[in-house]
Each structure stands twice: as structure tokens, then as C-alpha cells.
Amino acid sequence: MEPEREDKVATRRKADRTSTENQDEGGFLQRLGPGLITGASDDDPSGIGTYSQAGAQLGFGIGWTMLITYPLMAAIQEISGRIGRVTGHGIAGNVCRNYPAPVIWSLIVLLFVANTINVAADLGAMGDALKLLIGGPGTLYVVVFGAVSVIAQIFFKYDRYVSILKWLTLVLFAYVIALFLAKVPWDEALKGLLVPKVQWNGAFLTTLVAILGTTISPYLFIWQSSQEAEEQRIDPDKKPLKREPHKEDEENKRIRIDTLVGMAVSNVIAVAIIMTTAATLHASGKTDIESSAQAAEALRPVAGALAELVFALGIIGTGLLAVPVLAGSTAYAIGEGRKWPVGLSRKPKEAVAFYSVLALSVALGVALNFTALDPIKALYWSAVINGVLAAPIMTVMMLLVRRKSVMGDLVIRGPVYWLGWIATVAMALCIAGMAVSLLG
């Protein structure tokens, strides 16, 4: 080989090595997508309200639920992601192809109701938070926030929109900072985190279902599976994984890392909220949060007089992250069930029905705020509704992933499969316990 040519080859190889090294350095962040956004949107205003209420009502003794739920929610979300990536369809798309119409539509109707109530609660909390901050008509702010979330989903470019969602996750860390600045009795807090303490009464079991419902929520399953299918659809180098089984290990690893990080972010924030409210509100005898102002008091150790500002920004930031995920999951579910063109990467004229459902979900959420809706109470009870709905959807999911007609040769086995069933059974038992205690 000529010296000049050798130099060119060497230069090209060096450039290739440099490019590979740069990709490896950025690889971790590039792996984070649907799982991170799903985990962060799990700490939506409904989650913040539920964890705040749990910490204020039950103190540190409810913290252990966050350790228990982490492997369960991670397993369920990984299974959801793998369904989308393996099949090229979200959960609803697979259910409508493999079960009778009454099954898919009963689940979709329940999801639509739960998500609409959750959207209403989140928008109400966002309006209430901004009203707390600057005064004025809270319902007007609800309309503005609803319009912004719909416009962003319809008219922003998909990759730009996803990037914005990732950055919005940062607002949640105000609660972690608050935890370390609050006067926390760490021995008591760690005991509550590590030693399960169960109370057999309606209030505790209802709160437990609310916690499970806001950490293991149906809209999160739908969103992550649909986003995996969406990202595969818009990438010309990707096909449904069951048609490219040689990529299974690589793709499963990516989904697992993405999911584990996303769910870890979710649960770290949840622990911080529970412990902060336990150390501040519960310790001072305020066991029932009835307003945004009361919930904001938990952040006073970190923000002092600015507590209301930090609380408002946290609620608004997480709401802007979660409302699109909620409305989007509704649109994906109905669109896939009807076999419409779906996807946030599509232009509005290419998916009119999909975007119409998305807008309708938010519009109904806005409309509910013109009723006698209590934002803080609505946040809590929307989590309970999600908990009740989760069990049947999880059951259908777990049956789907063992069907070769659905997953091809990539049916899900091993620890993640059994953790998925444990999560499903645990959710069902909590719902049954809550029902028995409330009726008794």
C-alpha cells in the first residue's frame, strides 16, 4: 500500500474510533427515552398530591412502599416497552388483534375515563398552583395550560417535543433538595423506608391503592409501549423485533436501562416527597392536605418564603410533562383499537382522528374543572381510580407476552415475567382489601 494511502486509511480509522468513543460517552443518555419520560411523568401532579397526602397522613410509615414498588413497576414497564418494540404495535393494538372487541373496548372506555379524570385533576392542580403564585382566575389558567399541551403535541416536531419532555424532568429534583434541607429524623425515616408497616383499615388500604395506582398506572403502560412502536416506525433502520430477533439482546438491554433509570427517578422523587411531608406536615399535626398552599408548606425548609414558588413550578412543570402523556396514551389506545394511523411524529393531516381524540381528552379535562372539582382531592382519587383499572390491563398484558402469535419467538420469560405477575396479583389484592374494608 502506498504511504499516502496508508495515511488516509489510518486517519479514517482514527476518526472512526473517535466517533465510536464519542457515541459510547453519549450512549447512556441516548438510551434514555420512553422509559425516562414515563418514569418522570409518573410523578405528575396526581403523584405529587398522592405522595404528599400519604406522607402527611401516615408519616414515615408508608415509605417502604417505594422500595417494594420499584422492581414491580420496572418489570411492568419493561414488559410494556418490549411489547411495543417486538410487535411494532402498542398494547391496545395488540389486544385488538388478539381478543374479542368487547375486551379491548371495555379496557379503552375505562382508560378513557381514568385518563380524563387524571387530566382534569392535573390541569386543576396546575391552575391552582399558578393562582397561588400570582392570583387571578384559576379556571382561566386551566384553559391556557390545556391549550398549550394540545398545541405542543400537534405542532411541535416529534424529536424536539421529546427533548423538551426530557428536560422537564429536572423540575422534580426540588423535592430531593428539600428532603436534605428539612429536619428529618433519619432513624425514623429509614425505619419507615426499610420495615414494612401495614394497617388493616380502609384509610390505609385506600392510600396504598392510590400509591400503587400512581406508580403503576395504565396510561404509563400504554405510553411506553406505543412510544417504542413509534420510534421503531419512524426509524428506517428498525423493524419490529420479532422480524429481527438477532437484535433481541441489544434492544432488551436498551429498554431495560431506560426503564430502570426512569423508574428510579420516579421512586427517588416519591420517597423525597413522602419523607419531606412526613417531616414537616405530619410532624406538625397537619394530616389532611386540603389546598395547594398546605402542600407547598412541605417545601418551606428549602425555599423559605419562596416555598409557594418552588411548589408551583414543580406542579406546573410536571403537569406540562404528564398531561401530554395522559392524553397521548388515550389517543394511542383508541387509535390502535380502531387501527387508525397514530403517532406524534405524524403531521396533523395524516392522523386527524388520532389528534382529535387527544384534543378531546384534554378538552373534557378542562371542562371538568368548571364543575365543583377539588384539585387536591381529585389528584388523590384519580390515583385510586388508576389503581383499580391497572389490574385488568396488567392481566391482559401478562397473557399477551406469552403468545407466540403476538411475540413470535421472543415471548417473555424469566424473572421479569414473574415480577410482572407478582405486581399484577399485588395490585388485585390491594384493590380487594380496600373494597372489603370500605364496604365493611
C-alpha positions as CSV (number, residue, x, y, z in Angstrom):
1,M,0.0,0.0,0.0
2,E,1.3,3.5,-0.9
3,P,2.4,5.7,2.1
4,E,-0.1,8.4,1.2
5,R,-2.9,5.9,1.0
6,E,-1.8,4.3,4.3
7,D,-2.0,7.7,5.9
8,K,-5.6,8.2,4.6
9,V,-6.7,4.8,5.9
10,A,-5.0,5.4,9.3
11,T,-6.7,8.8,9.5
12,R,-10.1,7.3,8.7
13,R,-9.7,4.5,11.3
14,K,-8.7,7.1,13.9
15,A,-11.8,9.2,13.0
16,D,-14.0,6.0,13.3
17,R,-12.5,5.2,16.7
18,T,-13.1,8.8,17.9
19,S,-16.7,8.7,16.6
20,T,-17.3,5.3,18.4
21,E,-15.8,6.7,21.6
22,N,-18.0,9.8,21.4
23,Q,-21.0,7.6,20.8
24,D,-20.1,5.4,23.8
25,E,-19.8,8.5,26.0
26,G,-23.2,9.8,24.9
27,G,-24.6,6.3,24.7
28,F,-26.1,6.3,28.2
29,L,-28.1,9.5,27.6
30,Q,-29.1,8.3,24.1
31,R,-30.5,5.2,25.6
32,L,-32.9,7.2,27.8
33,G,-36.2,7.9,26.0
34,P,-39.7,6.4,26.6
35,G,-38.7,4.9,29.9
36,L,-37.3,8.2,31.4
37,I,-40.2,10.2,30.2
38,T,-42.6,7.6,31.5
39,G,-40.9,7.5,34.9
40,A,-40.8,11.3,35.3
41,S,-44.5,11.6,34.2
42,D,-45.3,9.1,36.9
43,D,-44.5,11.9,39.3
44,D,-47.2,14.1,37.8
45,P,-49.4,16.5,39.9
46,S,-51.5,13.4,40.8
47,G,-48.4,11.6,42.1
48,I,-47.2,14.7,44.0
49,G,-50.6,15.1,45.5
50,T,-50.9,11.4,46.4
51,Y,-47.4,11.2,47.9
52,S,-47.9,14.5,49.8
53,Q,-51.2,13.2,51.2
54,A,-49.6,9.8,52.1
55,G,-46.7,11.5,53.9
56,A,-48.9,13.9,55.7
57,Q,-51.5,11.3,56.7
58,L,-49.3,8.3,57.5
59,G,-45.9,9.8,58.2
60,F,-42.7,7.8,57.5
61,G,-44.5,4.5,58.0
62,I,-45.6,4.5,54.3
63,G,-42.1,5.0,52.8
64,W,-41.5,1.2,52.4
65,T,-44.0,1.0,49.6
66,M,-41.5,2.8,47.3
67,L,-38.9,0.1,47.7
68,I,-41.5,-2.6,47.2
69,T,-43.0,-1.0,44.1
70,Y,-39.7,-0.3,42.3
71,P,-38.9,-3.8,40.9
72,L,-42.6,-4.3,40.2
73,M,-43.2,-1.1,38.3
74,A,-39.8,-1.6,36.5
75,A,-40.9,-5.1,35.4
76,I,-44.3,-4.0,34.2
77,Q,-42.9,-1.0,32.3
78,E,-40.1,-3.1,30.7
79,I,-42.7,-5.7,29.6
80,S,-44.8,-2.8,28.1
81,G,-41.8,-1.5,26.2
82,R,-40.8,-4.9,24.9
83,I,-44.4,-5.5,23.6
84,G,-44.1,-2.3,21.5
85,R,-40.6,-3.0,20.3
86,V,-41.2,-6.7,19.5
87,T,-44.5,-6.3,17.7
88,G,-44.4,-2.8,16.3
89,H,-47.8,-2.1,18.0
90,G,-48.7,-0.7,21.4
91,I,-50.7,-2.6,24.0
92,A,-54.1,-1.6,22.6
93,G,-53.0,-2.5,19.1
94,N,-52.1,-6.0,20.2
95,V,-55.2,-6.5,22.3
96,C,-57.5,-5.6,19.4
97,R,-55.7,-8.1,17.2
98,N,-55.9,-11.0,19.7
99,Y,-59.0,-10.5,21.8
100,P,-62.7,-10.0,21.1
101,A,-63.9,-6.5,20.6
102,P,-65.7,-6.3,24.0
103,V,-62.3,-6.9,25.8
104,I,-60.5,-4.1,24.0
105,W,-63.3,-1.6,24.2
106,S,-64.1,-2.3,27.9
107,L,-60.5,-1.5,28.7
108,I,-60.4,1.5,26.4
109,V,-63.5,3.0,27.9
110,L,-62.2,2.6,31.4
111,L,-58.8,4.0,30.4
112,F,-60.5,7.0,28.7
113,V,-62.5,7.7,31.9
114,A,-59.5,7.3,34.2
115,N,-57.2,9.4,32.0
116,T,-59.7,12.2,31.5
117,I,-60.2,12.5,35.3
118,N,-56.4,12.4,35.7
119,V,-56.0,15.1,33.1
120,A,-58.7,17.2,34.8
121,A,-57.0,16.8,38.2
122,D,-53.6,17.6,36.9
123,L,-54.8,20.7,35.0
124,G,-56.8,21.8,38.0
125,A,-53.7,21.5,40.2
126,M,-51.6,23.4,37.7
127,G,-54.2,26.2,37.6
128,D,-54.5,26.2,41.4
129,A,-50.7,26.4,41.7
130,L,-50.4,29.4,39.4
131,K,-53.3,31.1,41.2
132,L,-51.4,30.5,44.5
133,L,-48.4,32.2,42.9
134,I,-49.8,35.2,41.1
135,G,-53.6,35.3,41.9
136,G,-56.2,35.6,39.3
137,P,-58.8,33.2,37.9
138,G,-57.6,29.6,38.3
139,T,-60.0,28.3,35.6
140,L,-58.5,30.6,33.0
141,Y,-55.1,29.1,33.7
142,V,-56.6,25.6,33.3
143,V,-57.8,26.6,29.8
144,V,-54.4,28.0,28.9
145,F,-52.4,25.0,30.2
146,G,-54.8,22.7,28.3
147,A,-54.4,24.6,25.1
148,V,-50.6,24.7,25.4
149,S,-50.3,20.9,25.9
150,V,-52.5,20.2,22.9
151,I,-50.8,22.7,20.6
152,A,-47.3,21.4,21.6
153,Q,-48.2,17.8,20.8
154,I,-49.9,18.6,17.4
155,F,-47.5,21.2,16.0
156,F,-44.1,20.5,17.6
157,K,-41.7,18.2,15.7
158,Y,-41.6,14.9,17.4
159,D,-37.8,14.8,18.3
160,R,-38.0,18.4,19.6
161,Y,-41.1,17.6,21.6
162,V,-39.4,14.5,23.2
163,S,-36.3,16.6,24.0
164,I,-38.5,19.1,25.9
165,L,-40.2,16.4,27.9
166,K,-36.8,15.1,29.0
167,W,-35.6,18.5,30.2
168,L,-38.9,19.0,32.1
169,T,-37.9,16.0,34.3
170,L,-35.4,18.2,36.1
171,V,-38.1,20.2,38.0
172,L,-38.8,17.2,40.1
173,F,-35.5,17.4,41.9
174,A,-36.6,20.4,44.0
175,Y,-38.2,17.7,46.3
176,V,-34.9,15.9,46.7
177,I,-33.2,19.1,47.7
178,A,-36.0,19.9,50.1
179,L,-35.6,16.5,51.8
180,F,-31.9,17.1,52.7
181,L,-32.6,20.6,53.9
182,A,-35.6,19.6,56.1
183,K,-35.1,18.5,59.7
184,V,-35.6,14.8,59.1
185,P,-35.3,12.3,62.0
186,W,-33.3,9.9,59.8
187,D,-33.5,6.9,62.1
188,E,-37.3,7.1,61.9
189,A,-37.3,7.8,58.2
190,L,-35.1,4.9,57.3
191,K,-37.1,2.6,59.5
192,G,-40.2,3.6,57.6
193,L,-38.4,3.0,54.4
194,L,-37.0,-0.4,55.2
195,V,-39.5,-2.0,57.6
196,P,-43.0,-2.6,56.1
197,K,-45.8,-1.5,58.4
198,V,-49.4,-2.4,57.4
199,Q,-52.6,-1.1,58.9
200,W,-55.7,-3.1,58.2
201,N,-58.2,-0.3,57.7
202,G,-59.9,1.5,54.9
203,A,-57.9,4.7,55.0
204,F,-54.5,2.9,54.9
205,L,-55.6,0.4,52.1
206,T,-57.1,3.2,50.0
207,T,-53.9,5.2,50.3
208,L,-51.9,2.0,49.4
209,V,-54.1,1.6,46.3
210,A,-53.6,5.3,45.4
211,I,-49.8,4.9,45.7
212,L,-49.8,1.7,43.6
213,G,-52.2,3.4,41.2
214,T,-49.9,6.4,40.7
215,T,-46.7,4.4,40.4
216,I,-48.1,1.5,38.3
217,S,-50.6,3.4,36.1
218,P,-52.3,2.1,33.0
219,Y,-51.5,5.2,31.0
220,L,-47.8,4.6,31.6
221,F,-48.1,1.1,30.1
222,I,-49.9,2.4,27.1
223,W,-47.5,5.3,26.6
224,Q,-44.2,3.3,26.8
225,S,-45.4,0.5,24.5
226,S,-46.7,3.0,22.0
227,Q,-43.6,5.1,22.1
228,E,-41.4,2.1,21.5
229,A,-43.6,1.2,18.5
230,E,-43.5,4.8,17.3
231,E,-39.7,5.1,17.5
232,Q,-39.4,1.8,15.6
233,R,-41.8,3.0,12.9
234,I,-40.1,6.3,12.2
235,D,-36.6,4.8,12.1
236,P,-35.9,3.3,8.6
237,D,-33.2,1.0,10.1
238,K,-35.6,-0.7,12.5
239,K,-38.2,-3.3,12.0
240,P,-40.4,-5.0,14.7
241,L,-38.0,-7.0,16.8
242,K,-39.7,-10.3,16.1
243,R,-38.6,-9.8,12.5
244,E,-35.1,-9.1,13.6
245,P,-34.6,-11.5,16.5
246,H,-30.8,-11.2,16.3
247,K,-31.1,-7.7,17.8
248,E,-33.0,-9.0,20.9
249,D,-30.2,-8.7,23.4
250,E,-29.2,-5.3,22.3
251,E,-32.7,-3.9,22.3
252,N,-33.8,-5.5,25.5
253,K,-30.7,-4.1,27.2
254,R,-31.6,-0.6,26.0
255,I,-35.2,-0.9,27.1
256,R,-34.1,-2.3,30.5
257,I,-31.6,0.5,31.2
258,D,-34.1,3.2,30.0
259,T,-36.8,1.7,32.2
260,L,-34.7,1.1,35.3
261,V,-33.4,4.7,35.2
262,G,-36.8,6.2,34.6
263,M,-38.5,4.2,37.4
264,A,-35.6,5.0,39.7
265,V,-36.1,8.8,39.1
266,S,-39.8,8.3,39.8
267,N,-39.3,6.5,43.1
268,V,-36.5,8.7,44.4
269,I,-38.7,11.7,43.9
270,A,-41.6,9.8,45.5
271,V,-39.5,8.9,48.6
272,A,-38.4,12.5,48.8
273,I,-42.0,13.9,48.7
274,I,-43.2,11.3,51.3
275,M,-40.3,12.0,53.7
276,T,-40.5,15.7,53.3
277,T,-44.2,15.9,54.0
278,A,-43.8,13.4,56.9
279,A,-41.1,15.5,58.5
280,T,-43.0,18.8,58.0
281,L,-46.7,18.4,57.8
282,H,-47.3,15.1,59.6
283,A,-44.8,16.2,62.4
284,S,-46.8,19.4,63.0
285,G,-50.2,17.6,63.1
286,K,-51.3,18.5,59.5
287,T,-52.5,15.1,58.4
288,D,-55.0,16.1,55.7
289,I,-53.9,18.3,52.8
290,E,-56.9,20.3,51.5
291,S,-55.2,23.0,49.4
292,S,-52.1,23.8,47.3
293,A,-51.0,26.2,50.0
294,Q,-50.8,23.4,52.6
295,A,-49.0,21.1,50.2
296,A,-46.5,24.0,49.5
297,E,-45.6,24.2,53.2
298,A,-43.6,20.9,52.8
299,L,-41.1,22.8,50.7
300,R,-40.6,25.7,53.2
301,P,-37.4,24.2,54.6
302,V,-35.7,24.5,51.2
303,A,-37.4,27.6,49.8
304,G,-38.5,29.6,52.9
305,A,-40.7,32.3,51.7
306,L,-40.3,31.1,48.1
307,A,-41.9,27.7,49.0
308,E,-45.0,28.6,47.1
309,L,-42.9,29.5,44.0
310,V,-41.0,26.2,44.1
311,F,-44.2,24.2,44.7
312,A,-46.0,26.0,41.8
313,L,-43.1,25.5,39.4
314,G,-42.9,21.8,40.4
315,I,-46.6,21.2,39.8
316,I,-46.7,23.2,36.6
317,G,-43.5,21.6,35.2
318,T,-44.6,18.0,36.0
319,G,-48.1,18.8,34.7
320,L,-46.7,20.0,31.4
321,L,-44.9,16.7,31.2
322,A,-47.7,14.5,32.3
323,V,-50.8,15.9,30.6
324,P,-49.4,15.2,27.1
325,V,-48.5,11.6,28.2
326,L,-52.0,11.1,29.6
327,A,-53.9,12.5,26.6
328,G,-51.4,10.8,24.3
329,S,-51.9,7.4,25.8
330,T,-55.7,7.8,25.4
331,A,-55.2,8.7,21.8
332,Y,-52.8,5.8,21.2
333,A,-55.2,3.3,22.8
334,I,-58.3,4.4,20.9
335,G,-56.4,4.9,17.7
336,E,-54.7,1.5,17.8
337,G,-58.0,-0.1,18.8
338,R,-59.6,1.4,15.7
339,K,-56.5,0.7,13.6
340,W,-56.1,4.4,12.7
341,P,-52.8,6.0,11.7
342,V,-51.4,7.0,15.1
343,G,-48.3,8.8,16.3
344,L,-47.0,12.1,17.4
345,S,-44.4,12.0,14.6
346,R,-47.3,12.2,12.0
347,K,-48.4,15.5,10.7
348,P,-51.9,16.6,11.8
349,K,-53.5,15.9,8.4
350,E,-52.0,12.4,8.4
351,A,-53.6,11.4,11.7
352,V,-56.7,13.6,12.1
353,A,-58.7,11.1,14.2
354,F,-55.7,10.4,16.5
355,Y,-55.1,14.1,17.2
356,S,-58.8,14.7,17.6
357,V,-59.0,12.1,20.4
358,L,-56.0,13.7,22.0
359,A,-57.6,17.2,21.9
360,L,-60.9,15.8,23.1
361,S,-59.3,14.2,26.1
362,V,-57.7,17.4,27.2
363,A,-60.9,19.4,26.4
364,L,-63.0,17.2,28.7
365,G,-60.3,17.5,31.4
366,V,-60.6,21.3,31.1
367,A,-64.4,21.1,31.2
368,L,-64.4,19.1,34.4
369,N,-62.6,22.0,36.1
370,F,-65.7,24.1,35.6
371,T,-67.6,21.7,38.0
372,A,-67.1,21.5,41.8
373,L,-63.7,19.8,41.4
374,D,-61.4,20.0,44.3
375,P,-57.9,19.8,42.7
376,I,-56.1,18.3,45.7
377,K,-58.8,15.6,46.4
378,A,-59.2,14.9,42.7
379,L,-55.4,14.2,42.4
380,Y,-55.7,11.6,45.2
381,W,-58.8,9.9,43.9
382,S,-57.6,9.8,40.3
383,A,-54.7,7.7,41.6
384,V,-57.2,5.4,43.3
385,I,-59.1,5.0,40.0
386,N,-55.9,4.3,38.1
387,G,-55.1,1.6,40.7
388,V,-58.4,-0.1,40.2
389,L,-58.1,0.0,36.4
390,A,-54.5,-1.2,36.4
391,A,-55.1,-4.9,37.5
392,P,-57.3,-5.9,34.5
393,I,-54.9,-4.2,32.0
394,M,-51.9,-5.8,33.6
395,T,-53.6,-9.2,33.4
396,V,-54.3,-8.9,29.7
397,M,-50.6,-7.8,29.2
398,M,-49.2,-10.7,31.0
399,L,-51.3,-13.1,28.9
400,L,-50.2,-11.4,25.7
401,V,-46.5,-11.7,26.3
402,R,-46.6,-15.5,26.3
403,R,-48.4,-15.8,23.0
404,K,-46.2,-16.8,20.1
405,S,-48.8,-15.3,17.7
406,V,-48.0,-12.0,19.3
407,M,-44.3,-12.1,20.3
408,G,-43.0,-14.7,17.8
409,D,-40.0,-16.4,19.3
410,L,-39.4,-13.5,21.7
411,V,-42.1,-14.4,24.3
412,I,-41.1,-13.0,27.7
413,R,-39.8,-15.4,30.3
414,G,-37.6,-15.4,33.4
415,P,-37.6,-13.0,36.4
416,V,-39.1,-10.0,34.6
417,Y,-42.1,-12.2,33.7
418,W,-42.7,-13.4,37.2
419,L,-42.2,-10.0,38.7
420,G,-44.9,-8.8,36.3
421,W,-47.3,-11.4,37.7
422,I,-46.4,-10.5,41.3
423,A,-47.2,-6.9,40.5
424,T,-50.5,-7.8,39.0
425,V,-51.5,-10.0,41.9
426,A,-50.4,-7.4,44.4
427,M,-52.5,-4.8,42.8
428,A,-55.5,-7.0,42.7
429,L,-55.2,-8.0,46.3
430,C,-54.8,-4.3,47.4
431,I,-58.0,-3.4,45.5
432,A,-59.9,-6.3,47.0
433,G,-58.7,-5.4,50.5
434,M,-59.7,-1.8,50.0
435,A,-63.1,-2.8,48.8
436,V,-63.7,-5.2,51.7
437,S,-62.6,-2.7,54.3
438,L,-64.7,0.2,52.8
439,L,-67.8,-2.0,52.5
440,G,-67.3,-3.4,55.9
